[in-house]
Amino acid sequence: MHPHDDAQTCVDQLRTALAANGITLPSLGVDLPTFADAYTCSPLVALGNCNTETARALVAALRRAAGR
């Protein structure tokens, strides 16, 4: 599997997991500059920006997952 395919799979899984918790990060995706040949690092996942309501929902979901 190509690293960029793996990154897209990861993004898709993250989007699905977030949606299961009622959370949407509209700009979630693979960081486009990592597709450039000049970069030698693994592809990055861009989480993007979100409003405070979404950030709080993300905090709550992570705390639930951590058992707190």
C-alpha positions as CSV (number, residue, x, y, z in Angstrom):
1,M,0.0,0.0,0.0
2,H,1.3,3.4,-0.9
3,P,1.8,5.8,2.1
4,H,-0.7,8.3,0.7
5,D,-3.3,5.6,0.3
6,D,-2.7,4.6,4.0
7,A,-3.0,8.3,5.0
8,Q,-6.4,8.6,3.1
9,T,-7.6,5.4,4.8
10,C,-6.6,6.8,8.2
11,V,-8.5,10.1,7.3
12,D,-11.6,8.1,6.3
13,Q,-11.5,6.0,9.6
14,L,-11.0,9.2,11.7
15,R,-13.9,10.9,9.9
16,T,-16.1,7.8,10.6
17,A,-15.1,7.6,14.2
18,L,-15.7,11.3,14.7
19,A,-19.1,11.1,13.0
20,A,-20.0,8.2,15.4
21,N,-19.6,10.8,18.2
22,G,-21.5,13.5,16.4
23,I,-18.4,15.4,15.4
24,T,-17.5,16.8,12.0
25,L,-14.2,18.4,11.1
26,P,-14.9,20.0,7.7
27,S,-11.3,20.4,6.7
28,L,-10.1,17.0,7.7
29,G,-8.0,15.5,5.0
30,V,-4.5,14.5,3.9
31,D,-2.1,17.5,4.0
32,L,-1.6,18.4,0.4
33,P,2.1,19.5,0.6
34,T,3.0,16.0,1.7
35,F,2.2,14.8,-1.8
36,A,5.1,16.8,-3.2
37,D,8.2,14.8,-4.1
38,A,10.4,17.3,-2.3
39,Y,9.0,16.1,1.1
40,T,10.5,12.9,2.5
41,C,8.3,12.6,5.6
42,S,5.3,10.4,5.9
43,P,2.0,11.9,4.8
44,L,0.4,14.2,7.4
45,V,-3.3,14.3,8.4
46,A,-4.6,17.8,8.4
47,L,-7.2,18.2,11.2
48,G,-8.1,21.7,10.2
49,N,-9.9,24.4,12.1
50,C,-13.1,24.0,14.1
51,N,-15.3,26.2,16.2
52,T,-15.4,26.0,20.0
53,E,-18.6,23.9,20.0
54,T,-16.8,21.2,17.9
55,A,-13.7,21.4,20.0
56,R,-15.7,20.8,23.2
57,A,-17.5,17.9,21.6
58,L,-14.1,16.4,20.7
59,V,-12.8,16.9,24.2
60,A,-15.9,15.2,25.6
61,A,-15.5,12.2,23.2
62,L,-11.8,11.8,24.1
63,R,-12.6,12.0,27.8
64,R,-15.3,9.3,27.4
65,A,-12.9,7.1,25.5
66,A,-10.3,7.6,28.2
67,G,-12.8,6.7,30.9
68,R,-12.8,10.1,32.5
